[in-house]
């Protein structure tokens, strides 16, 4: 009886895993610096979950509730107020003029 129950649990777990991987995942590749990867592996082992699961959870947190930006933040950022572009150009020219009067730094 216990073996049948255990087998049912295993079948259910695999079916849920299959559903998750079929519906919700997309193969991708990311490049993670070694020190971060070592820390991720250590944390995943401590939580007894896979590295992939930990990374997915971290990304889910980052792109959902963790954001304090308004939905139109980037749209508003791209639309500068009138006169800002001219002020930035003037500031850049002033900085370049001031930097031009200094001797180059010896490396």
N, CA, C and O atoms as CSV, one atom per row, in Angstrom:
chain,resi,resn,atom,element,x,y,z
A,1,UNK,N,N,0.826,-1.191,0.000
A,1,UNK,CA,C,0.000,0.000,0.000
A,1,UNK,C,C,0.874,1.260,0.000
A,1,UNK,O,O,0.626,2.199,-0.756
A,2,UNK,N,N,1.896,1.264,0.856
A,2,UNK,CA,C,2.793,2.420,0.931
A,2,UNK,C,C,3.531,2.621,-0.382
A,2,UNK,O,O,3.738,3.755,-0.814
A,3,UNK,N,N,3.931,1.519,-1.023
A,3,UNK,CA,C,4.644,1.617,-2.299
A,3,UNK,C,C,3.739,2.193,-3.384
A,3,UNK,O,O,4.201,2.964,-4.224
A,4,UNK,N,N,2.465,1.830,-3.377
A,4,UNK,CA,C,1.517,2.365,-4.357
A,4,UNK,C,C,1.313,3.861,-4.135
A,4,UNK,O,O,1.253,4.638,-5.088
A,5,UNK,N,N,1.208,4.249,-2.884
A,5,UNK,CA,C,1.039,5.662,-2.544
A,5,UNK,C,C,2.265,6.466,-2.973
A,5,UNK,O,O,2.144,7.547,-3.548
A,6,UNK,N,N,3.426,5.927,-2.687
A,6,UNK,CA,C,4.671,6.589,-3.087
A,6,UNK,C,C,4.762,6.708,-4.600
A,6,UNK,O,O,5.172,7.748,-5.116
A,7,UNK,N,N,4.384,5.657,-5.315
A,7,UNK,CA,C,4.409,5.682,-6.780
A,7,UNK,C,C,3.449,6.742,-7.311
A,7,UNK,O,O,3.756,7.426,-8.288
A,8,UNK,N,N,2.277,6.882,-6.666
A,8,UNK,CA,C,1.304,7.903,-7.085
A,8,UNK,C,C,1.870,9.306,-6.889
A,8,UNK,O,O,1.695,10.186,-7.732
A,9,UNK,N,N,2.537,9.493,-5.785
A,9,UNK,CA,C,3.143,10.801,-5.501
A,9,UNK,C,C,4.226,11.112,-6.531
A,9,UNK,O,O,4.317,12.237,-7.021
A,10,UNK,N,N,5.035,10.128,-6.854
A,10,UNK,CA,C,6.105,10.325,-7.843
A,10,UNK,C,C,5.492,10.657,-9.206
A,10,UNK,O,O,5.965,11.565,-9.889
A,11,UNK,N,N,4.442,9.927,-9.610
A,11,UNK,CA,C,3.790,10.201,-10.901
A,11,UNK,C,C,3.217,11.616,-10.919
A,11,UNK,O,O,3.348,12.329,-11.914
A,12,UNK,N,N,2.585,12.022,-9.821
A,12,UNK,CA,C,2.020,13.362,-9.735
A,12,UNK,C,C,3.124,14.416,-9.832
A,12,UNK,O,O,2.981,15.408,-10.546
A,13,UNK,N,N,4.209,14.200,-9.122
A,13,UNK,CA,C,5.324,15.151,-9.165
A,13,UNK,C,C,5.875,15.291,-10.570
A,13,UNK,O,O,6.128,16.403,-11.034
A,14,UNK,N,N,6.066,14.150,-11.260
A,14,UNK,CA,C,6.586,14.212,-12.630
A,14,UNK,C,C,5.594,14.870,-13.569
A,14,UNK,O,O,6.005,15.594,-14.476
A,15,UNK,N,N,4.298,14.644,-13.382
A,15,UNK,CA,C,3.318,15.276,-14.272
A,15,UNK,C,C,3.301,16.783,-14.057
A,15,UNK,O,O,3.190,17.544,-15.018
A,16,UNK,N,N,3.410,17.227,-12.786
A,16,UNK,CA,C,3.470,18.664,-12.520
A,16,UNK,C,C,4.739,19.272,-13.091
A,16,UNK,O,O,4.710,20.367,-13.653
A,17,UNK,N,N,5.856,18.560,-12.948
A,17,UNK,CA,C,7.121,19.041,-13.493
A,17,UNK,C,C,7.030,19.153,-15.010
A,17,UNK,O,O,7.475,20.138,-15.599
A,18,UNK,N,N,6.441,18.118,-15.642
A,18,UNK,CA,C,6.304,18.128,-17.096
A,18,UNK,C,C,5.424,19.285,-17.540
A,18,UNK,O,O,5.737,19.964,-18.518
A,19,UNK,N,N,4.319,19.516,-16.825
A,19,UNK,CA,C,3.430,20.632,-17.162
A,19,UNK,C,C,4.174,21.956,-17.030
A,19,UNK,O,O,4.058,22.830,-17.890
A,20,UNK,N,N,4.942,22.102,-15.945
A,20,UNK,CA,C,5.700,23.331,-15.723
A,20,UNK,C,C,6.700,23.565,-16.846
A,20,UNK,O,O,6.766,24.662,-17.400
A,21,UNK,N,N,7.476,22.546,-17.183
A,21,UNK,CA,C,8.508,22.738,-18.196
A,21,UNK,C,C,7.908,22.911,-19.587
A,21,UNK,O,O,8.486,23.601,-20.426
A,22,UNK,N,N,6.771,22.302,-19.837
A,22,UNK,CA,C,6.146,22.411,-21.156
A,22,UNK,C,C,5.474,23.761,-21.339
A,22,UNK,O,O,5.539,24.339,-22.424
A,23,UNK,N,N,4.834,24.271,-20.306
A,23,UNK,CA,C,4.042,25.489,-20.444
A,23,UNK,C,C,4.769,26.765,-20.038
A,23,UNK,O,O,4.478,27.838,-20.565
A,24,UNK,N,N,5.695,26.659,-19.122
A,24,UNK,CA,C,6.196,27.883,-18.530
A,24,UNK,C,C,7.680,28.150,-18.723
A,24,UNK,O,O,8.177,29.176,-18.259
A,25,UNK,N,N,8.387,27.281,-19.375
A,25,UNK,CA,C,9.815,27.536,-19.512
A,25,UNK,C,C,10.202,27.715,-20.968
A,25,UNK,O,O,9.543,27.228,-21.886
A,26,UNK,N,N,11.293,28.431,-21.133
A,26,UNK,CA,C,11.851,28.658,-22.459
A,26,UNK,C,C,13.358,28.559,-22.320
A,26,UNK,O,O,13.961,29.304,-21.547
A,27,UNK,N,N,13.971,27.651,-23.056
A,27,UNK,CA,C,15.429,27.518,-22.940
A,27,UNK,C,C,16.123,28.840,-23.272
A,27,UNK,O,O,15.757,29.533,-24.222
A,28,UNK,N,N,17.123,29.166,-22.474
A,28,UNK,CA,C,17.883,30.393,-22.700
A,28,UNK,C,C,19.293,30.189,-22.171
A,28,UNK,O,O,19.588,29.185,-21.523
A,29,UNK,N,N,20.139,31.132,-22.450
A,29,UNK,CA,C,21.506,31.054,-21.966
A,29,UNK,C,C,21.883,32.411,-21.394
A,29,UNK,O,O,21.652,33.442,-22.027
A,30,UNK,N,N,22.457,32.415,-20.209
A,30,UNK,CA,C,22.946,33.652,-19.608
A,30,UNK,C,C,24.376,33.434,-19.161
A,30,UNK,O,O,24.788,32.305,-18.897
A,31,UNK,N,N,25.115,34.493,-19.079
A,31,UNK,CA,C,26.510,34.432,-18.637
A,31,UNK,C,C,26.585,35.049,-17.244
A,31,UNK,O,O,26.339,36.242,-17.070
A,32,UNK,N,N,26.922,34.232,-16.266
A,32,UNK,CA,C,26.946,34.659,-14.870
A,32,UNK,C,C,28.388,34.598,-14.373
A,32,UNK,O,O,29.052,33.572,-14.520
A,33,UNK,N,N,28.873,35.688,-13.786
A,33,UNK,CA,C,30.236,35.668,-13.246
A,33,UNK,C,C,30.398,34.546,-12.220
A,33,UNK,O,O,29.475,34.245,-11.463
A,34,UNK,N,N,31.573,33.939,-12.206
A,34,UNK,CA,C,31.833,32.774,-11.358
A,34,UNK,C,C,31.525,33.012,-9.880
A,34,UNK,O,O,30.905,32.149,-9.258
A,35,UNK,N,N,31.929,34.144,-9.285
A,35,UNK,CA,C,31.615,34.333,-7.860
A,35,UNK,C,C,30.109,34.327,-7.577
A,35,UNK,O,O,29.667,33.810,-6.551
A,36,UNK,N,N,29.335,34.897,-8.482
A,36,UNK,CA,C,27.883,34.901,-8.294
A,36,UNK,C,C,27.334,33.489,-8.457
A,36,UNK,O,O,26.461,33.070,-7.698
A,37,UNK,N,N,27.837,32.764,-9.436
A,37,UNK,CA,C,27.375,31.393,-9.660
A,37,UNK,C,C,27.681,30.504,-8.453
A,37,UNK,O,O,26.860,29.669,-8.072
A,38,UNK,N,N,28.844,30.680,-7.863
A,38,UNK,CA,C,29.198,29.907,-6.672
A,38,UNK,C,C,28.217,30.226,-5.539
A,38,UNK,O,O,27.762,29.326,-4.833
A,39,UNK,N,N,27.897,31.505,-5.372
A,39,UNK,CA,C,26.949,31.910,-4.329
A,39,UNK,C,C,25.552,31.356,-4.614
A,39,UNK,O,O,24.851,30.931,-3.696
A,40,UNK,N,N,25.155,31.363,-5.880
A,40,UNK,CA,C,23.848,30.821,-6.266
A,40,UNK,C,C,23.795,29.327,-5.948
A,40,UNK,O,O,22.814,28.845,-5.383
A,41,UNK,N,N,24.835,28.607,-6.306
A,41,UNK,CA,C,24.871,27.168,-6.033
A,41,UNK,C,C,24.806,26.890,-4.534
A,41,UNK,O,O,24.109,25.974,-4.098
A,42,UNK,N,N,25.527,27.674,-3.754
A,42,UNK,CA,C,25.534,27.493,-2.298
A,42,UNK,C,C,24.125,27.729,-1.734
A,42,UNK,O,O,23.639,26.953,-0.912
A,43,UNK,N,N,23.484,28.800,-2.185
A,43,UNK,CA,C,22.136,29.130,-1.709
A,43,UNK,C,C,21.133,28.058,-2.141
A,43,UNK,O,O,20.277,27.660,-1.351
A,44,UNK,N,N,21.233,27.592,-3.383
A,44,UNK,CA,C,20.313,26.561,-3.874
A,44,UNK,C,C,20.463,25.277,-3.067
A,44,UNK,O,O,19.468,24.641,-2.720
A,45,UNK,N,N,21.704,24.893,-2.767
A,45,UNK,CA,C,21.921,23.696,-1.942
A,45,UNK,C,C,21.307,23.868,-0.555
A,45,UNK,O,O,20.691,22.945,-0.022
A,46,UNK,N,N,21.478,25.049,0.023
A,46,UNK,CA,C,20.928,25.310,1.358
A,46,UNK,C,C,19.405,25.249,1.353
A,46,UNK,O,O,18.793,24.799,2.322
A,47,UNK,N,N,18.797,25.702,0.261
A,47,UNK,CA,C,17.337,25.677,0.147
A,47,UNK,C,C,16.810,24.346,-0.380
A,47,UNK,O,O,15.604,24.103,-0.399
A,48,UNK,N,N,17.743,23.487,-0.808
A,48,UNK,CA,C,17.406,22.180,-1.383
A,48,UNK,C,C,16.514,22.308,-2.616
A,48,UNK,O,O,15.524,21.595,-2.782
A,49,UNK,N,N,16.914,23.257,-3.479
A,49,UNK,CA,C,16.251,23.429,-4.767
A,49,UNK,C,C,17.332,23.511,-5.842
A,49,UNK,O,O,18.515,23.653,-5.533
A,50,UNK,N,N,16.924,23.421,-7.085
A,50,UNK,CA,C,17.904,23.479,-8.168
A,50,UNK,C,C,18.383,24.913,-8.384
A,50,UNK,O,O,17.726,25.875,-7.988
A,51,UNK,N,N,19.533,25.024,-9.015
A,51,UNK,CA,C,20.068,26.335,-9.380
A,51,UNK,C,C,19.063,27.064,-10.269
A,51,UNK,O,O,18.793,28.249,-10.073
A,52,UNK,N,N,18.511,26.342,-11.248
A,52,UNK,CA,C,17.547,26.928,-12.163
A,52,UNK,C,C,16.348,27.484,-11.406
A,52,UNK,O,O,15.918,28.606,-11.671
A,53,UNK,N,N,15.808,26.718,-10.475
A,53,UNK,CA,C,14.632,27.150,-9.718
A,53,UNK,C,C,14.946,28.410,-8.921
A,53,UNK,O,O,14.129,29.329,-8.868
A,54,UNK,N,N,16.119,28.460,-8.304
A,54,UNK,CA,C,16.505,29.640,-7.535
A,54,UNK,C,C,16.596,30.868,-8.434
A,54,UNK,O,O,16.120,31.944,-8.072
A,55,UNK,N,N,17.202,30.707,-9.600
A,55,UNK,CA,C,17.337,31.833,-10.530
A,55,UNK,C,C,15.967,32.281,-11.021
A,55,UNK,O,O,15.708,33.481,-11.108
A,56,UNK,N,N,15.082,31.336,-11.342
A,56,UNK,CA,C,13.730,31.684,-11.784
A,56,UNK,C,C,13.004,32.451,-10.680
A,56,UNK,O,O,12.354,33.458,-10.962
A,57,UNK,N,N,13.102,31.998,-9.440
A,57,UNK,CA,C,12.448,32.689,-8.331
A,57,UNK,C,C,12.992,34.106,-8.164
A,57,UNK,O,O,12.232,35.047,-7.935
A,58,UNK,N,N,14.308,34.250,-8.278
A,58,UNK,CA,C,14.917,35.580,-8.141
A,58,UNK,C,C,14.445,36.508,-9.259
A,58,UNK,O,O,14.144,37.676,-9.016
A,59,UNK,N,N,14.382,35.989,-10.471
A,59,UNK,CA,C,13.911,36.808,-11.591
A,59,UNK,C,C,12.438,37.163,-11.435
A,59,UNK,O,O,12.038,38.288,-11.734
A,60,UNK,N,N,11.634,36.221,-10.972
A,60,UNK,CA,C,10.214,36.506,-10.742
A,60,UNK,C,C,10.050,37.636,-9.729
A,60,UNK,O,O,9.232,38.534,-9.930
A,61,UNK,N,N,10.823,37.598,-8.638
A,61,UNK,CA,C,10.759,38.665,-7.639
A,61,UNK,C,C,11.172,40.004,-8.242
A,61,UNK,O,O,10.551,41.035,-7.984
A,62,UNK,N,N,12.215,39.969,-9.038
A,62,UNK,CA,C,12.751,41.210,-9.600
A,62,UNK,C,C,11.776,41.885,-10.556
A,62,UNK,O,O,11.660,43.110,-10.553
A,63,UNK,N,N,11.086,41.119,-11.360
A,63,UNK,CA,C,10.227,41.731,-12.385
A,63,UNK,C,C,8.785,41.914,-11.934
A,63,UNK,O,O,7.968,42.427,-12.699
A,64,UNK,N,N,8.450,41.511,-10.714
A,64,UNK,CA,C,7.074,41.697,-10.254
A,64,UNK,C,C,7.022,42.714,-9.132
A,64,UNK,O,O,7.235,43.903,-9.369
A,65,UNK,N,N,6.749,42.281,-7.943
A,65,UNK,CA,C,6.497,43.188,-6.822
A,65,UNK,C,C,7.685,44.052,-6.436
A,65,UNK,O,O,7.498,45.084,-5.793
A,66,UNK,N,N,8.898,43.669,-6.804
A,66,UNK,CA,C,10.072,44.408,-6.391
A,66,UNK,C,C,10.273,45.733,-7.092
A,66,UNK,O,O,11.163,46.496,-6.715
A,67,UNK,N,N,9.475,46.028,-8.100
A,67,UNK,CA,C,9.693,47.237,-8.882
A,67,UNK,C,C,8.873,48.408,-8.339
A,67,UNK,O,O,7.657,48.303,-8.180
A,68,UNK,N,N,9.547,49.515,-8.059
A,68,UNK,CA,C,8.860,50.722,-7.613
A,68,UNK,C,C,8.637,51.698,-8.766
A,68,UNK,O,O,8.088,52.780,-8.562
A,69,UNK,N,N,9.053,51.329,-9.957
A,69,UNK,CA,C,8.894,52.213,-11.105
A,69,UNK,C,C,7.463,52.156,-11.609
A,69,UNK,O,O,6.831,51.099,-11.614
A,70,UNK,N,N,6.966,53.304,-12.031
A,70,UNK,CA,C,5.637,53.334,-12.620
A,70,UNK,C,C,5.690,52.659,-13.989
A,70,UNK,O,O,6.754,52.599,-14.605
A,71,UNK,N,N,4.555,52.151,-14.471
A,71,UNK,CA,C,4.546,51.444,-15.759
A,71,UNK,C,C,5.062,52.287,-16.925
A,71,UNK,O,O,5.641,51.750,-17.870
A,72,UNK,N,N,4.854,53.607,-16.863
A,72,UNK,CA,C,5.280,54.452,-17.980
A,72,UNK,C,C,6.614,55.152,-17.718
A,72,UNK,O,O,6.936,56.138,-18.382
A,73,UNK,N,N,7.389,54.650,-16.758
A,73,UNK,CA,C,8.652,55.283,-16.383
A,73,UNK,C,C,9.566,55.497,-17.583
A,73,UNK,O,O,10.053,56.607,-17.798
A,74,UNK,N,N,9.802,54.456,-18.359
A,74,UNK,CA,C,10.739,54.566,-19.478
A,74,UNK,C,C,10.183,55.441,-20.593
A,74,UNK,O,O,10.945,56.140,-21.263
A,75,UNK,N,N,8.867,55.417,-20.805
A,75,UNK,CA,C,8.269,56.288,-21.817
A,75,UNK,C,C,8.456,57.750,-21.443
A,75,UNK,O,O,8.803,58.579,-22.285
A,76,UNK,N,N,8.218,58.062,-20.152
A,76,UNK,CA,C,8.407,59.441,-19.707
A,76,UNK,C,C,9.868,59.847,-19.768
A,76,UNK,O,O,10.180,60.996,-20.080
A,77,UNK,N,N,10.762,58.922,-19.473
A,77,UNK,CA,C,12.186,59.216,-19.509
A,77,UNK,C,C,12.636,59.534,-20.936
A,77,UNK,O,O,13.488,60.398,-21.145
A,78,UNK,N,N,12.066,58.841,-21.906
A,78,UNK,CA,C,12.441,59.047,-23.309
A,78,UNK,C,C,11.921,60.382,-23.846
A,78,UNK,O,O,12.480,60.928,-24.798
A,79,UNK,N,N,10.858,60.906,-23.241
A,79,UNK,CA,C,10.277,62.171,-23.719
A,79,UNK,C,C,10.774,63.313,-22.835
A,79,UNK,O,O,10.200,63.593,-21.783
A,80,UNK,N,N,11.836,63.961,-23.271
A,80,UNK,CA,C,12.397,65.068,-22.499
A,80,UNK,C,C,11.511,66.297,-22.616
A,80,UNK,O,O,10.843,66.503,-23.629
A,81,UNK,N,N,11.515,67.112,-21.564
A,81,UNK,CA,C,10.752,68.350,-21.578
A,81,UNK,C,C,11.379,69.310,-22.583
A,81,UNK,O,O,12.568,69.201,-22.884
A,82,UNK,N,N,10.594,70.245,-23.103
A,82,UNK,CA,C,11.146,71.219,-24.060
A,82,UNK,C,C,12.319,71.982,-23.451
A,82,UNK,O,O,12.259,72.426,-22.305
A,83,UNK,N,N,13.365,72.126,-24.220
A,83,UNK,CA,C,14.535,72.876,-23.787
A,83,UNK,C,C,15.591,72.042,-23.089
A,83,UNK,O,O,16.727,72.492,-22.942
A,84,UNK,N,N,15.251,70.848,-22.658
A,84,UNK,CA,C,16.219,70.019,-21.934
A,84,UNK,C,C,17.341,69.585,-22.872
A,84,UNK,O,O,18.511,69.603,-22.488
A,85,UNK,N,N,17.001,69.201,-24.080
A,85,UNK,CA,C,18.024,68.742,-25.020
A,85,UNK,C,C,19.034,69.847,-25.299
A,85,UNK,O,O,20.239,69.596,-25.332
A,86,UNK,N,N,18.552,71.064,-25.500
A,86,UNK,CA,C,19.458,72.189,-25.754
A,86,UNK,C,C,20.332,72.463,-24.531
A,86,UNK,O,O,21.517,72.765,-24.674
A,87,UNK,N,N,19.760,72.362,-23.333
A,87,UNK,CA,C,20.527,72.592,-22.104
A,87,UNK,C,C,21.611,71.533,-21.936
A,87,UNK,O,O,22.723,71.836,-21.505
A,88,UNK,N,N,21.284,70.297,-22.277
A,88,UNK,CA,C,22.274,69.219,-22.169
A,88,UNK,C,C,23.399,69.443,-23.168
A,88,UNK,O,O,24.570,69.271,-22.827
A,89,UNK,N,N,23.069,69.818,-24.379
A,89,UNK,CA,C,24.096,70.099,-25.393
A,89,UNK,C,C,25.013,71.229,-24.935
A,89,UNK,O,O,26.231,71.143,-25.087
A,90,UNK,N,N,24.425,72.290,-24.374
A,90,UNK,CA,C,25.225,73.414,-23.887
A,90,UNK,C,C,26.139,72.972,-22.746
A,90,UNK,O,O,27.309,73.350,-22.705
A,91,UNK,N,N,25.611,72.177,-21.825
A,91,UNK,CA,C,26.409,71.678,-20.709
A,91,UNK,C,C,27.565,70.816,-21.213
A,91,UNK,O,O,28.690,70.940,-20.729
A,92,UNK,N,N,27.289,69.948,-22.180
A,92,UNK,CA,C,28.325,69.080,-22.738
A,92,UNK,C,C,29.436,69.899,-23.390
A,92,UNK,O,O,30.617,69.611,-23.199
A,93,UNK,N,N,29.059,70.912,-24.157
A,93,UNK,CA,C,30.069,71.764,-24.800
A,93,UNK,C,C,30.918,72.493,-23.761
A,93,UNK,O,O,32.131,72.614,-23.925
A,94,UNK,N,N,30.291,72.973,-22.702
A,94,UNK,CA,C,31.021,73.660,-21.638
A,94,UNK,C,C,32.014,72.716,-20.964
A,94,UNK,O,O,33.161,73.084,-20.711
A,95,UNK,N,N,31.566,71.510,-20.681
A,95,UNK,CA,C,32.450,70.517,-20.055
A,95,UNK,C,C,33.613,70.188,-20.976
A,95,UNK,O,O,34.757,70.094,-20.531
A,96,UNK,N,N,33.325,70.014,-22.245
A,96,UNK,CA,C,34.389,69.693,-23.196
A,96,UNK,C,C,35.379,70.838,-23.328
A,96,UNK,O,O,36.581,70.599,-23.450
A,97,UNK,N,N,34.902,72.074,-23.308
A,97,UNK,CA,C,35.807,73.236,-23.375
A,97,UNK,C,C,36.709,73.268,-22.152
A,97,UNK,O,O,37.911,73.501,-22.274
A,98,UNK,N,N,36.144,73.040,-20.984
A,98,UNK,CA,C,36.929,73.056,-19.751
A,98,UNK,C,C,37.947,71.925,-19.734
A,98,UNK,O,O,39.087,72.120,-19.312
A,99,UNK,N,N,37.543,70.755,-20.186
A,99,UNK,CA,C,38.457,69.616,-20.217
A,99,UNK,C,C,39.563,69.841,-21.247
A,99,UNK,O,O,40.678,69.351,-21.072
A,100,UNK,N,N,39.270,70.563,-22.300
A,100,UNK,CA,C,40.262,70.804,-23.350
A,100,UNK,C,C,41.409,71.675,-22.881
A,100,UNK,O,O,42.488,71.658,-23.472
A,101,UNK,N,N,41.181,72.439,-21.817
A,101,UNK,CA,C,42.236,73.326,-21.344
A,101,UNK,C,C,43.199,72.613,-20.398
A,101,UNK,O,O,44.232,73.169,-20.023
A,102,UNK,N,N,42.862,71.392,-20.017
A,102,UNK,CA,C,43.727,70.646,-19.108
A,102,UNK,C,C,44.641,69.731,-19.886
A,102,UNK,O,O,44.300,69.243,-20.963
A,103,UNK,N,N,45.796,69.513,-19.323
A,103,UNK,CA,C,46.736,68.590,-19.962
A,103,UNK,C,C,46.263,67.158,-19.745
A,103,UNK,O,O,45.628,66.868,-18.732
A,104,UNK,N,N,46.561,66.264,-20.675
A,104,UNK,CA,C,46.155,64.875,-20.510
A,104,UNK,C,C,46.807,64.243,-19.288
A,104,UNK,O,O,47.936,64.577,-18.930
A,105,UNK,N,N,46.106,63.355,-18.675
A,105,UNK,CA,C,46.627,62.637,-17.520
A,105,UNK,C,C,47.628,61.604,-18.001
A,105,UNK,O,O,47.363,60.870,-18.952
A,106,UNK,N,N,48.795,61.546,-17.336
A,106,UNK,CA,C,49.801,60.559,-17.713
A,106,UNK,C,C,49.452,59.236,-17.060
A,106,UNK,O,O,49.218,59.165,-15.853
A,107,UNK,N,N,49.419,58.210,-17.854
A,107,UNK,CA,C,49.104,56.873,-17.338
A,107,UNK,C,C,50.347,56.044,-17.141
A,107,UNK,O,O,50.260,54.893,-16.712
